[in-house]
Amino acid sequence: MEKIKAISRTLNNIGLRFSHHKNRISVCPRCGSRNIGLSSKFDAWLMPKRYACRDCGYVGPIVLEVDLEE
């Protein structure tokens, strides 16, 4: 649990948050591309969410949400 708190503090310090807001975008954790979406239409319905990046080919359960800069 302490490791999760430490990771959360680190991400908060660099401007990333775990909560979902409408002013956030999803980006690929590997290349930082905004061209990322669910890997299958069945994700989040029958199976756990898996995201796929169309630029670098990343497929996995983790996606970064960052604040939109205005």
N, CA, C, O and CB atoms as a CASP TS submission, in Angstrom:
PFRMAT TS
TARGET T0000
AUTHOR 0000-0000-0000
METHOD Language model
MODEL 1
PARENT N/A
ATOM      1  N   MET     1       0.821  -1.190   0.000  1.00  0.00           N
ATOM      2  CA  MET     1       0.000   0.000   0.000  1.00  0.00           C
ATOM      3  C   MET     1       0.866   1.256   0.000  1.00  0.00           C
ATOM      4  O   MET     1       0.518   2.252  -0.633  1.00  0.00           O
ATOM      5  CB  MET     1      -0.934  -0.003   1.201  1.00  0.00           C
ATOM      6  N   GLU     2       1.979   1.210   0.700  1.00  0.00           N
ATOM      7  CA  GLU     2       2.879   2.363   0.733  1.00  0.00           C
ATOM      8  C   GLU     2       3.466   2.641  -0.646  1.00  0.00           C
ATOM      9  O   GLU     2       3.670   3.798  -1.013  1.00  0.00           O
ATOM     10  CB  GLU     2       4.006   2.133   1.747  1.00  0.00           C
ATOM     11  N   LYS     3       3.740   1.582  -1.415  1.00  0.00           N
ATOM     12  CA  LYS     3       4.277   1.777  -2.761  1.00  0.00           C
ATOM     13  C   LYS     3       3.263   2.493  -3.643  1.00  0.00           C
ATOM     14  O   LYS     3       3.632   3.364  -4.431  1.00  0.00           O
ATOM     15  CB  LYS     3       4.668   0.430  -3.387  1.00  0.00           C
ATOM     16  N   ILE     4       1.989   2.131  -3.518  1.00  0.00           N
ATOM     17  CA  ILE     4       0.942   2.778  -4.310  1.00  0.00           C
ATOM     18  C   ILE     4       0.827   4.245  -3.939  1.00  0.00           C
ATOM     19  O   ILE     4       0.679   5.098  -4.814  1.00  0.00           O
ATOM     20  CB  ILE     4      -0.409   2.073  -4.110  1.00  0.00           C
ATOM     21  N   LYS     5       0.894   4.545  -2.646  1.00  0.00           N
ATOM     22  CA  LYS     5       0.832   5.940  -2.203  1.00  0.00           C
ATOM     23  C   LYS     5       2.029   6.728  -2.718  1.00  0.00           C
ATOM     24  O   LYS     5       1.887   7.884  -3.118  1.00  0.00           O
ATOM     25  CB  LYS     5       0.771   6.015  -0.672  1.00  0.00           C
ATOM     26  N   ALA     6       3.209   6.108  -2.708  1.00  0.00           N
ATOM     27  CA  ALA     6       4.409   6.782  -3.200  1.00  0.00           C
ATOM     28  C   ALA     6       4.306   7.054  -4.697  1.00  0.00           C
ATOM     29  O   ALA     6       4.686   8.130  -5.159  1.00  0.00           O
ATOM     30  CB  ALA     6       5.657   5.942  -2.901  1.00  0.00           C
ATOM     31  N   ILE     7       3.797   6.093  -5.453  1.00  0.00           N
ATOM     32  CA  ILE     7       3.621   6.288  -6.893  1.00  0.00           C
ATOM     33  C   ILE     7       2.597   7.384  -7.151  1.00  0.00           C
ATOM     34  O   ILE     7       2.793   8.223  -8.031  1.00  0.00           O
ATOM     35  CB  ILE     7       3.184   4.974  -7.575  1.00  0.00           C
ATOM     36  N   SER     8       1.507   7.383  -6.391  1.00  0.00           N
ATOM     37  CA  SER     8       0.478   8.409  -6.545  1.00  0.00           C
ATOM     38  C   SER     8       1.041   9.794  -6.259  1.00  0.00           C
ATOM     39  O   SER     8       0.749  10.741  -6.989  1.00  0.00           O
ATOM     40  CB  SER     8      -0.707   8.123  -5.618  1.00  0.00           C
ATOM     41  N   ARG     9       1.842   9.925  -5.209  1.00  0.00           N
ATOM     42  CA  ARG     9       2.460  11.217  -4.886  1.00  0.00           C
ATOM     43  C   ARG     9       3.393  11.663  -6.006  1.00  0.00           C
ATOM     44  O   ARG     9       3.410  12.838  -6.372  1.00  0.00           O
ATOM     45  CB  ARG     9       3.235  11.131  -3.554  1.00  0.00           C
ATOM     46  N   THR    10       4.166  10.732  -6.547  1.00  0.00           N
ATOM     47  CA  THR    10       5.080  11.066  -7.636  1.00  0.00           C
ATOM     48  C   THR    10       4.315  11.540  -8.859  1.00  0.00           C
ATOM     49  O   THR    10       4.674  12.551  -9.464  1.00  0.00           O
ATOM     50  CB  THR    10       5.950   9.861  -7.995  1.00  0.00           C
ATOM     51  N   LEU    11       3.259  10.816  -9.229  1.00  0.00           N
ATOM     52  CA  LEU    11       2.454  11.218 -10.383  1.00  0.00           C
ATOM     53  C   LEU    11       1.775  12.557 -10.145  1.00  0.00           C
ATOM     54  O   LEU    11       1.681  13.372 -11.063  1.00  0.00           O
ATOM     55  CB  LEU    11       1.407  10.153 -10.697  1.00  0.00           C
ATOM     56  N   ASN    12       1.303  12.798  -8.935  1.00  0.00           N
ATOM     57  CA  ASN    12       0.688  14.089  -8.616  1.00  0.00           C
ATOM     58  C   ASN    12       1.700  15.217  -8.736  1.00  0.00           C
ATOM     59  O   ASN    12       1.358  16.315  -9.176  1.00  0.00           O
ATOM     60  CB  ASN    12       0.092  14.066  -7.204  1.00  0.00           C
ATOM     61  N   ASN    13       2.946  14.954  -8.347  1.00  0.00           N
ATOM     62  CA  ASN    13       3.982  15.977  -8.425  1.00  0.00           C
ATOM     63  C   ASN    13       4.311  16.356  -9.862  1.00  0.00           C
ATOM     64  O   ASN    13       4.691  17.497 -10.124  1.00  0.00           O
ATOM     65  CB  ASN    13       5.232  15.501  -7.724  1.00  0.00           C
ATOM     66  N   ILE    14       4.171  15.416 -10.801  1.00  0.00           N
ATOM     67  CA  ILE    14       4.474  15.740 -12.195  1.00  0.00           C
ATOM     68  C   ILE    14       3.225  16.132 -12.978  1.00  0.00           C
ATOM     69  O   ILE    14       3.288  16.315 -14.194  1.00  0.00           O
ATOM     70  CB  ILE    14       5.151  14.561 -12.868  1.00  0.00           C
ATOM     71  N   GLY    15       2.100  16.261 -12.295  1.00  0.00           N
ATOM     72  CA  GLY    15       0.903  16.794 -12.926  1.00  0.00           C
ATOM     73  C   GLY    15      -0.108  15.772 -13.392  1.00  0.00           C
ATOM     74  O   GLY    15      -1.083  16.141 -14.047  1.00  0.00           O
ATOM     75  N   LEU    16       0.083  14.510 -13.084  1.00  0.00           N
ATOM     76  CA  LEU    16      -0.874  13.482 -13.480  1.00  0.00           C
ATOM     77  C   LEU    16      -1.779  13.162 -12.304  1.00  0.00           C
ATOM     78  O   LEU    16      -1.352  13.235 -11.152  1.00  0.00           O
ATOM     79  CB  LEU    16      -0.151  12.207 -13.976  1.00  0.00           C
ATOM     80  N   ARG    17      -3.008  12.814 -12.580  1.00  0.00           N
ATOM     81  CA  ARG    17      -3.976  12.483 -11.534  1.00  0.00           C
ATOM     82  C   ARG    17      -4.657  11.172 -11.875  1.00  0.00           C
ATOM     83  O   ARG    17      -4.771  10.811 -13.047  1.00  0.00           O
ATOM     84  CB  ARG    17      -5.022  13.613 -11.364  1.00  0.00           C
ATOM     85  N   PHE    18      -5.114  10.453 -10.847  1.00  0.00           N
ATOM     86  CA  PHE    18      -5.835   9.207 -11.052  1.00  0.00           C
ATOM     87  C   PHE    18      -7.327   9.431 -11.279  1.00  0.00           C
ATOM     88  O   PHE    18      -7.987   8.572 -11.863  1.00  0.00           O
ATOM     89  CB  PHE    18      -5.629   8.294  -9.868  1.00  0.00           C
ATOM     90  N   SER    19      -7.866  10.535 -10.844  1.00  0.00           N
ATOM     91  CA  SER    19      -9.303  10.762 -10.976  1.00  0.00           C
ATOM     92  C   SER    19      -9.657  11.159 -12.409  1.00  0.00           C
ATOM     93  O   SER    19      -8.799  11.573 -13.188  1.00  0.00           O
ATOM     94  CB  SER    19      -9.768  11.849  -9.990  1.00  0.00           C
ATOM     95  N   HIS    20     -10.940  11.022 -12.732  1.00  0.00           N
ATOM     96  CA  HIS    20     -11.408  11.327 -14.083  1.00  0.00           C
ATOM     97  C   HIS    20     -12.140  12.666 -14.084  1.00  0.00           C
ATOM     98  O   HIS    20     -13.072  12.872 -13.307  1.00  0.00           O
ATOM     99  CB  HIS    20     -12.331  10.200 -14.615  1.00  0.00           C
ATOM    100  N   HIS    21     -11.724  13.553 -14.941  1.00  0.00           N
ATOM    101  CA  HIS    21     -12.383  14.835 -15.129  1.00  0.00           C
ATOM    102  C   HIS    21     -12.684  15.003 -16.606  1.00  0.00           C
ATOM    103  O   HIS    21     -12.059  14.366 -17.453  1.00  0.00           O
ATOM    104  CB  HIS    21     -11.508  16.007 -14.597  1.00  0.00           C
ATOM    105  N   LYS    22     -13.649  15.867 -16.913  1.00  0.00           N
ATOM    106  CA  LYS    22     -14.012  16.059 -18.307  1.00  0.00           C
ATOM    107  C   LYS    22     -12.955  16.833 -19.086  1.00  0.00           C
ATOM    108  O   LYS    22     -12.983  16.819 -20.316  1.00  0.00           O
ATOM    109  CB  LYS    22     -15.331  16.772 -18.397  1.00  0.00           C
ATOM    110  N   ASN    23     -12.029  17.505 -18.418  1.00  0.00           N
ATOM    111  CA  ASN    23     -10.982  18.269 -19.085  1.00  0.00           C
ATOM    112  C   ASN    23      -9.685  17.478 -19.196  1.00  0.00           C
ATOM    113  O   ASN    23      -8.597  18.052 -19.164  1.00  0.00           O
ATOM    114  CB  ASN    23     -10.730  19.567 -18.343  1.00  0.00           C
ATOM    115  N   ARG    24      -9.800  16.184 -19.324  1.00  0.00           N
ATOM    116  CA  ARG    24      -8.619  15.329 -19.423  1.00  0.00           C
ATOM    117  C   ARG    24      -8.658  14.533 -20.713  1.00  0.00           C
ATOM    118  O   ARG    24      -9.720  14.261 -21.273  1.00  0.00           O
ATOM    119  CB  ARG    24      -8.525  14.385 -18.215  1.00  0.00           C
ATOM    120  N   ILE    25      -7.474  14.171 -21.164  1.00  0.00           N
ATOM    121  CA  ILE    25      -7.365  13.325 -22.345  1.00  0.00           C
ATOM    122  C   ILE    25      -6.574  12.079 -21.986  1.00  0.00           C
ATOM    123  O   ILE    25      -5.766  12.094 -21.058  1.00  0.00           O
ATOM    124  CB  ILE    25      -6.697  14.085 -23.519  1.00  0.00           C
ATOM    125  N   SER    26      -6.805  11.015 -22.714  1.00  0.00           N
ATOM    126  CA  SER    26      -6.060   9.773 -22.517  1.00  0.00           C
ATOM    127  C   SER    26      -4.867   9.770 -23.459  1.00  0.00           C
ATOM    128  O   SER    26      -4.993  10.101 -24.638  1.00  0.00           O
ATOM    129  CB  SER    26      -6.964   8.523 -22.759  1.00  0.00           C
ATOM    130  N   VAL    27      -3.707   9.392 -22.929  1.00  0.00           N
ATOM    131  CA  VAL    27      -2.502   9.303 -23.747  1.00  0.00           C
ATOM    132  C   VAL    27      -1.820   7.964 -23.515  1.00  0.00           C
ATOM    133  O   VAL    27      -1.971   7.346 -22.461  1.00  0.00           O
ATOM    134  CB  VAL    27      -1.535  10.465 -23.433  1.00  0.00           C
ATOM    135  N   CYS    28      -1.073   7.533 -24.512  1.00  0.00           N
ATOM    136  CA  CYS    28      -0.341   6.270 -24.446  1.00  0.00           C
ATOM    137  C   CYS    28       0.795   6.388 -23.431  1.00  0.00           C
ATOM    138  O   CYS    28       1.530   7.375 -23.453  1.00  0.00           O
ATOM    139  CB  CYS    28       0.211   5.877 -25.843  1.00  0.00           C
ATOM    140  N   PRO    29       0.956   5.401 -22.539  1.00  0.00           N
ATOM    141  CA  PRO    29       2.048   5.464 -21.567  1.00  0.00           C
ATOM    142  C   PRO    29       3.422   5.218 -22.191  1.00  0.00           C
ATOM    143  O   PRO    29       4.437   5.555 -21.582  1.00  0.00           O
ATOM    144  CB  PRO    29       1.811   4.458 -20.471  1.00  0.00           C
ATOM    145  N   ARG    30       3.475   4.644 -23.382  1.00  0.00           N
ATOM    146  CA  ARG    30       4.753   4.362 -24.035  1.00  0.00           C
ATOM    147  C   ARG    30       5.244   5.547 -24.867  1.00  0.00           C
ATOM    148  O   ARG    30       6.384   5.986 -24.711  1.00  0.00           O
ATOM    149  CB  ARG    30       4.625   3.130 -24.920  1.00  0.00           C
ATOM    150  N   CYS    31       4.378   6.070 -25.757  1.00  0.00           N
ATOM    151  CA  CYS    31       4.839   7.107 -26.687  1.00  0.00           C
ATOM    152  C   CYS    31       4.214   8.479 -26.447  1.00  0.00           C
ATOM    153  O   CYS    31       4.676   9.469 -27.015  1.00  0.00           O
ATOM    154  CB  CYS    31       4.550   6.680 -28.090  1.00  0.00           C
ATOM    155  N   GLY    32       3.164   8.560 -25.612  1.00  0.00           N
ATOM    156  CA  GLY    32       2.529   9.835 -25.323  1.00  0.00           C
ATOM    157  C   GLY    32       1.511  10.278 -26.364  1.00  0.00           C
ATOM    158  O   GLY    32       1.039  11.414 -26.317  1.00  0.00           O
ATOM    159  N   SER    33       1.169   9.410 -27.295  1.00  0.00           N
ATOM    160  CA  SER    33       0.217   9.738 -28.350  1.00  0.00           C
ATOM    161  C   SER    33      -1.206   9.820 -27.808  1.00  0.00           C
ATOM    162  O   SER    33      -1.563   9.117 -26.863  1.00  0.00           O
ATOM    163  CB  SER    33       0.291   8.705 -29.469  1.00  0.00           C
ATOM    164  N   ARG    34      -2.017  10.689 -28.422  1.00  0.00           N
ATOM    165  CA  ARG    34      -3.433  10.779 -28.071  1.00  0.00           C
ATOM    166  C   ARG    34      -4.261   9.797 -28.895  1.00  0.00           C
ATOM    167  O   ARG    34      -5.471   9.694 -28.695  1.00  0.00           O
ATOM    168  CB  ARG    34      -3.948  12.210 -28.279  1.00  0.00           C
ATOM    169  N   ASN    35      -3.635   9.087 -29.803  1.00  0.00           N
ATOM    170  CA  ASN    35      -4.310   8.160 -30.702  1.00  0.00           C
ATOM    171  C   ASN    35      -4.435   6.785 -30.036  1.00  0.00           C
ATOM    172  O   ASN    35      -3.859   5.806 -30.511  1.00  0.00           O
ATOM    173  CB  ASN    35      -3.546   8.049 -32.047  1.00  0.00           C
ATOM    174  N   ILE    36      -5.187   6.720 -28.936  1.00  0.00           N
ATOM    175  CA  ILE    36      -5.322   5.492 -28.155  1.00  0.00           C
ATOM    176  C   ILE    36      -6.799   5.257 -27.865  1.00  0.00           C
ATOM    177  O   ILE    36      -7.562   6.202 -27.665  1.00  0.00           O
ATOM    178  CB  ILE    36      -4.498   5.572 -26.830  1.00  0.00           C
ATOM    179  N   GLY    37      -7.190   3.996 -27.843  1.00  0.00           N
ATOM    180  CA  GLY    37      -8.581   3.649 -27.565  1.00  0.00           C
ATOM    181  C   GLY    37      -8.670   2.217 -27.086  1.00  0.00           C
ATOM    182  O   GLY    37      -7.654   1.536 -26.946  1.00  0.00           O
ATOM    183  N   LEU    38      -9.881   1.763 -26.836  1.00  0.00           N
ATOM    184  CA  LEU    38     -10.066   0.382 -26.400  1.00  0.00           C
ATOM    185  C   LEU    38      -9.647  -0.557 -27.520  1.00  0.00           C
ATOM    186  O   LEU    38      -9.894  -0.279 -28.694  1.00  0.00           O
ATOM    187  CB  LEU    38     -11.539   0.119 -25.986  1.00  0.00           C
ATOM    188  N   SER    39      -9.010  -1.671 -27.159  1.00  0.00           N
ATOM    189  CA  SER    39      -8.488  -2.587 -28.169  1.00  0.00           C
ATOM    190  C   SER    39      -9.575  -3.403 -28.845  1.00  0.00           C
ATOM    191  O   SER    39      -9.363  -3.924 -29.940  1.00  0.00           O
ATOM    192  CB  SER    39      -7.486  -3.511 -27.548  1.00  0.00           C
ATOM    193  N   SER    40     -10.735  -3.522 -28.215  1.00  0.00           N
ATOM    194  CA  SER    40     -11.822  -4.318 -28.774  1.00  0.00           C
ATOM    195  C   SER    40     -13.153  -3.726 -28.339  1.00  0.00           C
ATOM    196  O   SER    40     -13.241  -3.070 -27.301  1.00  0.00           O
ATOM    197  CB  SER    40     -11.711  -5.800 -28.333  1.00  0.00           C
ATOM    198  N   LYS    41     -14.175  -3.956 -29.128  1.00  0.00           N
ATOM    199  CA  LYS    41     -15.493  -3.458 -28.740  1.00  0.00           C
ATOM    200  C   LYS    41     -16.047  -4.207 -27.538  1.00  0.00           C
ATOM    201  O   LYS    41     -17.006  -3.752 -26.915  1.00  0.00           O
ATOM    202  CB  LYS    41     -16.460  -3.567 -29.906  1.00  0.00           C
ATOM    203  N   PHE    42     -15.454  -5.356 -27.203  1.00  0.00           N
ATOM    204  CA  PHE    42     -15.902  -6.133 -26.055  1.00  0.00           C
ATOM    205  C   PHE    42     -15.193  -5.745 -24.758  1.00  0.00           C
ATOM    206  O   PHE    42     -15.592  -6.189 -23.681  1.00  0.00           O
ATOM    207  CB  PHE    42     -15.692  -7.597 -26.323  1.00  0.00           C
ATOM    208  N   ASP    43     -14.144  -4.919 -24.850  1.00  0.00           N
ATOM    209  CA  ASP    43     -13.446  -4.486 -23.641  1.00  0.00           C
ATOM    210  C   ASP    43     -14.392  -3.682 -22.766  1.00  0.00           C
ATOM    211  O   ASP    43     -15.203  -2.901 -23.263  1.00  0.00           O
ATOM    212  CB  ASP    43     -12.194  -3.652 -23.992  1.00  0.00           C
ATOM    213  N   ALA    44     -14.282  -3.878 -21.473  1.00  0.00           N
ATOM    214  CA  ALA    44     -15.090  -3.219 -20.444  1.00  0.00           C
ATOM    215  C   ALA    44     -16.507  -3.761 -20.412  1.00  0.00           C
ATOM    216  O   ALA    44     -17.345  -3.249 -19.670  1.00  0.00           O
ATOM    217  CB  ALA    44     -15.119  -1.716 -20.677  1.00  0.00           C
ATOM    218  N   TRP    45     -16.790  -4.782 -21.198  1.00  0.00           N
ATOM    219  CA  TRP    45     -18.099  -5.419 -21.132  1.00  0.00           C
ATOM    220  C   TRP    45     -17.918  -6.873 -20.712  1.00  0.00           C
ATOM    221  O   TRP    45     -18.420  -7.282 -19.665  1.00  0.00           O
ATOM    222  CB  TRP    45     -18.840  -5.322 -22.497  1.00  0.00           C
ATOM    223  N   LEU    46     -17.215  -7.646 -21.509  1.00  0.00           N
ATOM    224  CA  LEU    46     -16.964  -9.042 -21.167  1.00  0.00           C
ATOM    225  C   LEU    46     -15.627  -9.241 -20.472  1.00  0.00           C
ATOM    226  O   LEU    46     -15.476 -10.146 -19.651  1.00  0.00           O
ATOM    227  CB  LEU    46     -17.018  -9.891 -22.406  1.00  0.00           C
ATOM    228  N   MET    47     -14.661  -8.397 -20.801  1.00  0.00           N
ATOM    229  CA  MET    47     -13.300  -8.569 -20.297  1.00  0.00           C
ATOM    230  C   MET    47     -12.812  -7.253 -19.698  1.00  0.00           C
ATOM    231  O   MET    47     -13.424  -6.208 -19.919  1.00  0.00           O
ATOM    232  CB  MET    47     -12.344  -9.046 -21.427  1.00  0.00           C
ATOM    233  N   PRO    48     -11.727  -7.293 -18.950  1.00  0.00           N
ATOM    234  CA  PRO    48     -11.162  -6.038 -18.424  1.00  0.00           C
ATOM    235  C   PRO    48     -10.736  -5.117 -19.571  1.00  0.00           C
ATOM    236  O   PRO    48     -10.443  -5.575 -20.675  1.00  0.00           O
ATOM    237  CB  PRO    48      -9.950  -6.330 -17.498  1.00  0.00           C
ATOM    238  N   LYS    49     -10.708  -3.825 -19.292  1.00  0.00           N
ATOM    239  CA  LYS    49     -10.308  -2.854 -20.314  1.00  0.00           C
ATOM    240  C   LYS    49      -8.870  -3.094 -20.747  1.00  0.00           C
ATOM    241  O   LYS    49      -7.985  -3.301 -19.918  1.00  0.00           O
ATOM    242  CB  LYS    49     -10.470  -1.417 -19.792  1.00  0.00           C
ATOM    243  N   ARG    50      -8.651  -3.065 -22.058  1.00  0.00           N
ATOM    244  CA  ARG    50      -7.311  -3.094 -22.638  1.00  0.00           C
ATOM    245  C   ARG    50      -7.275  -2.008 -23.695  1.00  0.00           C
ATOM    246  O   ARG    50      -8.137  -1.947 -24.572  1.00  0.00           O
ATOM    247  CB  ARG    50      -6.954  -4.512 -23.244  1.00  0.00           C
ATOM    248  N   TYR    51      -6.283  -1.166 -23.605  1.00  0.00           N
ATOM    249  CA  TYR    51      -6.155  -0.057 -24.541  1.00  0.00           C
ATOM    250  C   TYR    51      -5.122  -0.401 -25.603  1.00  0.00           C
ATOM    251  O   TYR    51      -4.194  -1.170 -25.352  1.00  0.00           O
ATOM    252  CB  TYR    51      -5.768   1.242 -23.806  1.00  0.00           C
ATOM    253  N   ALA    52      -5.287   0.173 -26.789  1.00  0.00           N
ATOM    254  CA  ALA    52      -4.347  -0.046 -27.886  1.00  0.00           C
ATOM    255  C   ALA    52      -3.975   1.302 -28.492  1.00  0.00           C
ATOM    256  O   ALA    52      -4.842   2.118 -28.806  1.00  0.00           O
ATOM    257  CB  ALA    52      -4.952  -0.993 -28.967  1.00  0.00           C
ATOM    258  N   CYS    53      -2.670   1.520 -28.652  1.00  0.00           N
ATOM    259  CA  CYS    53      -2.170   2.732 -29.290  1.00  0.00           C
ATOM    260  C   CYS    53      -1.994   2.443 -30.779  1.00  0.00           C
ATOM    261  O   CYS    53      -1.347   1.467 -31.157  1.00  0.00           O
ATOM    262  CB  CYS    53      -0.822   3.207 -28.640  1.00  0.00           C
ATOM    263  N   ARG    54      -2.567   3.290 -31.610  1.00  0.00           N
ATOM    264  CA  ARG    54      -2.482   3.089 -33.052  1.00  0.00           C
ATOM    265  C   ARG    54      -1.163   3.601 -33.624  1.00  0.00           C
ATOM    266  O   ARG    54      -0.863   3.357 -34.793  1.00  0.00           O
ATOM    267  CB  ARG    54      -3.645   3.779 -33.741  1.00  0.00           C
ATOM    268  N   ASP    55      -0.368   4.310 -32.817  1.00  0.00           N
ATOM    269  CA  ASP    55       0.903   4.838 -33.304  1.00  0.00           C
ATOM    270  C   ASP    55       2.082   3.913 -33.005  1.00  0.00           C
ATOM    271  O   ASP    55       2.882   3.623 -33.895  1.00  0.00           O
ATOM    272  CB  ASP    55       1.159   6.195 -32.694  1.00  0.00           C
ATOM    273  N   CYS    56       2.196   3.444 -31.751  1.00  0.00           N
ATOM    274  CA  CYS    56       3.364   2.630 -31.389  1.00  0.00           C
ATOM    275  C   CYS    56       3.043   1.154 -31.198  1.00  0.00           C
ATOM    276  O   CYS    56       3.959   0.341 -31.075  1.00  0.00           O
ATOM    277  CB  CYS    56       3.980   3.163 -30.129  1.00  0.00           C
ATOM    278  N   GLY    57       1.756   0.787 -31.170  1.00  0.00           N
ATOM    279  CA  GLY    57       1.386  -0.614 -31.028  1.00  0.00           C
ATOM    280  C   GLY    57       1.220  -1.089 -29.595  1.00  0.00           C
ATOM    281  O   GLY    57       1.007  -2.280 -29.367  1.00  0.00           O
ATOM    282  N   TYR    58       1.312  -0.191 -28.626  1.00  0.00           N
ATOM    283  CA  TYR    58       1.119  -0.573 -27.219  1.00  0.00           C
ATOM    284  C   TYR    58      -0.269  -1.169 -27.027  1.00  0.00           C
ATOM    285  O   TYR    58      -1.256  -0.636 -27.534  1.00  0.00           O
ATOM    286  CB  TYR    58       1.314   0.649 -26.282  1.00  0.00           C
ATOM    287  N   VAL    59      -0.340  -2.287 -26.287  1.00  0.00           N
ATOM    288  CA  VAL    59      -1.612  -2.874 -25.874  1.00  0.00           C
ATOM    289  C   VAL    59      -1.472  -3.224 -24.406  1.00  0.00           C
ATOM    290  O   VAL    59      -0.568  -3.971 -24.032  1.00  0.00           O
ATOM    291  CB  VAL    59      -1.993  -4.139 -26.741  1.00  0.00           C
ATOM    292  N   GLY    60      -2.358  -2.693 -23.563  1.00  0.00           N
ATOM    293  CA  GLY    60      -2.284  -2.983 -22.139  1.00  0.00           C
ATOM    294  C   GLY    60      -3.407  -2.328 -21.370  1.00  0.00           C
ATOM    295  O   GLY    60      -4.206  -1.579 -21.934  1.00  0.00           O
ATOM    296  N   PRO    61      -3.468  -2.613 -20.076  1.00  0.00           N
ATOM    297  CA  PRO    61      -4.561  -2.112 -19.253  1.00  0.00           C
ATOM    298  C   PRO    61      -4.363  -0.686 -18.737  1.00  0.00           C
ATOM    299  O   PRO    61      -5.279  -0.118 -18.143  1.00  0.00           O
ATOM    300  CB  PRO    61      -4.754  -3.022 -18.098  1.00  0.00           C
ATOM    301  N   ILE    62      -3.200  -0.109 -18.952  1.00  0.00           N
ATOM    302  CA  ILE    62      -2.884   1.199 -18.375  1.00  0.00           C
ATOM    303  C   ILE    62      -2.897   2.273 -19.454  1.00  0.00           C
ATOM    304  O   ILE    62      -2.324   2.098 -20.530  1.00  0.00           O
ATOM    305  CB  ILE    62      -1.515   1.168 -17.672  1.00  0.00           C
ATOM    306  N   VAL    63      -3.555   3.379 -19.151  1.00  0.00           N
ATOM    307  CA  VAL    63      -3.550   4.556 -20.003  1.00  0.00           C
ATOM    308  C   VAL    63      -3.393   5.763 -19.079  1.00  0.00           C
ATOM    309  O   VAL    63      -3.914   5.764 -17.964  1.00  0.00           O
ATOM    310  CB  VAL    63      -4.865   4.653 -20.882  1.00  0.00           C
ATOM    311  N   LEU    64      -2.688   6.770 -19.532  1.00  0.00           N
ATOM    312  CA  LEU    64      -2.490   7.966 -18.717  1.00  0.00           C
ATOM    313  C   LEU    64      -3.555   8.996 -19.064  1.00  0.00           C
ATOM    314  O   LEU    64      -3.882   9.190 -20.234  1.00  0.00           O
ATOM    315  CB  LEU    64      -1.071   8.554 -18.927  1.00  0.00           C
ATOM    316  N   GLU    65      -4.087   9.648 -18.052  1.00  0.00           N
ATOM    317  CA  GLU    65      -5.030  10.746 -18.258  1.00  0.00           C
ATOM    318  C   GLU    65      -4.348  12.021 -17.799  1.00  0.00           C
ATOM    319  O   GLU    65      -3.914  12.124 -16.652  1.00  0.00           O
ATOM    320  CB  GLU    65      -6.380  10.510 -17.487  1.00  0.00           C
ATOM    321  N   VAL    66      -4.257  12.990 -18.697  1.00  0.00           N
ATOM    322  CA  VAL    66      -3.601  14.252 -18.376  1.00  0.00           C
ATOM    323  C   VAL    66      -4.576  15.396 -18.597  1.00  0.00           C
ATOM    324  O   VAL    66      -5.504  15.287 -19.398  1.00  0.00           O
ATOM    325  CB  VAL    66      -2.324  14.449 -19.230  1.00  0.00           C
ATOM    326  N   ASP    67      -4.363  16.490 -17.883  1.00  0.00           N
ATOM    327  CA  ASP    67      -5.207  17.676 -18.019  1.00  0.00           C
ATOM    328  C   ASP    67      -4.981  18.322 -19.376  1.00  0.00           C
ATOM    329  O   ASP    67      -3.856  18.366 -19.873  1.00  0.00           O
ATOM    330  CB  ASP    67      -4.922  18.687 -16.887  1.00  0.00           C
ATOM    331  N   LEU    68      -6.061  18.824 -19.974  1.00  0.00           N
ATOM    332  CA  LEU    68      -5.943  19.600 -21.204  1.00  0.00           C
ATOM    333  C   LEU    68      -5.337  20.949 -20.870  1.00  0.00           C
ATOM    334  O   LEU    68      -5.740  21.596 -19.903  1.00  0.00           O
ATOM    335  CB  LEU    68      -7.322  19.769 -21.901  1.00  0.00           C
ATOM    336  N   GLU    69      -4.377  21.372 -21.662  1.00  0.00           N
ATOM    337  CA  GLU    69      -3.783  22.688 -21.465  1.00  0.00           C
ATOM    338  C   GLU    69      -4.581  23.690 -22.273  1.00  0.00           C
ATOM    339  O   GLU    69      -4.884  23.462 -23.444  1.00  0.00           O
ATOM    340  CB  GLU    69      -2.280  22.707 -21.875  1.00  0.00           C
ATOM    341  N   GLU    70      -4.913  24.788 -21.645  1.00  0.00           N
ATOM    342  CA  GLU    70      -5.703  25.801 -22.350  1.00  0.00           C
ATOM    343  C   GLU    70      -4.862  26.991 -22.697  1.00  0.00           C
ATOM    344  O   GLU    70      -5.360  27.946 -23.294  1.00  0.00           O
ATOM    345  CB  GLU    70      -6.891  26.239 -21.520  1.00  0.00           C
TER
END
